[in-house]
C-alpha cells in the first residue's frame, strides 16, 4: 500500500501514524497513560501495523525476503 509512494513520503506517513497514535494514546482518559508511555505505545503499535499488515511490503509479513 505505502510501497507505491516515494520513500521519503512513505517514511513521513509512518512518522505521522506514530504521532497520531501517540496523541490518541495520550488523550484517551480510559487508558490513563503516563506521558512517558504514550510515545512508546504509539511507536510499538505503528511498528506492529507495519509488520503484520499490508501497509508496507518492504519488510514484515508481506516482504519478498520473508516469502522465499
C-alpha positions as CSV (number, residue, x, y, z in Angstrom):
1,X,0.0,0.0,0.0
2,X,2.6,2.6,1.0
3,X,5.2,0.9,-1.1
4,X,3.8,2.8,-4.2
5,X,4.9,6.1,-2.6
6,X,8.3,7.7,-2.8
7,X,10.5,6.5,0.1
8,X,10.6,9.9,1.7
9,X,6.8,10.2,1.6
10,X,6.4,6.6,2.9
11,X,8.6,7.4,5.9
12,X,6.7,10.7,6.5
13,X,3.4,8.8,6.6
14,X,4.8,6.2,9.0
15,X,6.0,9.1,11.3
16,X,2.6,10.8,11.1
17,X,1.0,7.5,12.1
18,X,3.2,7.3,15.1
19,X,2.3,10.9,16.0
20,X,-1.4,10.3,15.6
21,X,-1.3,7.1,17.7
22,X,0.8,8.9,20.4
23,X,-1.7,11.7,20.5
24,X,-4.6,9.2,20.7
25,X,-3.0,7.2,23.4
26,X,-2.3,10.3,25.5
27,X,-5.8,11.8,25.0
28,X,-8.0,8.7,25.8
29,X,-8.8,9.1,29.5
30,X,-9.6,5.4,29.9
31,X,-6.1,4.4,29.0
32,X,-4.7,6.8,31.6
33,X,-1.2,6.5,30.1
34,X,1.7,8.4,31.7
35,X,3.2,10.9,29.2
36,X,6.3,8.7,29.1
37,X,4.4,5.7,27.9
38,X,2.2,7.3,25.2
39,X,5.0,7.8,22.7
40,X,6.3,4.3,23.3
41,X,2.8,2.9,22.7
42,X,2.4,4.9,19.5
43,X,5.7,3.6,18.2
44,X,5.1,0.0,19.1
45,X,1.6,0.0,17.6
46,X,2.9,1.5,14.4
47,X,5.8,-1.0,14.2
48,X,3.3,-3.8,14.6
49,X,1.0,-2.3,12.0
50,X,3.9,-2.0,9.5
51,X,5.0,-5.6,10.2
52,X,1.7,-7.5,10.4
53,X,-0.5,-5.6,7.8
54,X,0.0,-4.9,4.1
55,X,0.7,-1.3,5.0
56,X,4.2,-1.8,3.6
57,X,5.6,-4.8,1.9
58,X,9.2,-3.6,2.3
59,X,9.5,-5.7,5.5
60,X,7.4,-7.8,7.7
61,X,4.9,-10.5,6.8
62,X,4.5,-9.5,3.2
63,X,8.1,-8.9,2.3
64,X,9.7,-10.7,-0.6
65,X,12.6,-11.8,1.6
66,X,10.2,-13.4,4.1
67,X,8.2,-15.3,1.4
68,X,11.2,-17.0,-0.1
